[in-house]
Amino acid sequence: MKLNFITFMVRDIKASVAFYQELAGLQVINRMNPGAGEIVFLANEKGETMLELIEFEGVEKVATKGMVLSFSADDELGELREKALTLGYSPSEIIAKGPKPKHFTVADPDGIVVEFSV
């Protein structure tokens, strides 16, 4: 068994898509407009990581506490953190203490904590 995708009911699909494209390097692989809103599937180039973002009016939106999405960064961590700052996000400092690998965190547009590590 494998996890196919994770779905988030987002507040602003354009902002969420931009976040995951710009920082996590995900690409839009499918986009649907069923009339009541919009659905966007994003994945990495190998299709191993897939997120489904949905924006429908009147639907309860994602609320998180105690959840972290973790991405293994392809780029140099310092450069990726600087990119997050340039894009207007507020990343943490780079944390280089074990037992976790070197990483930083940043909240996506819905407040989901996203970790980038090397």
Summary of the structure (lengths in Angstrom):
residues: 118
radius of gyration: 14.6
end to end distance: 26.9
largest distance: 47.8
contacts: 311
relative contact order: 0.22
helix: 17%
strand: 34%
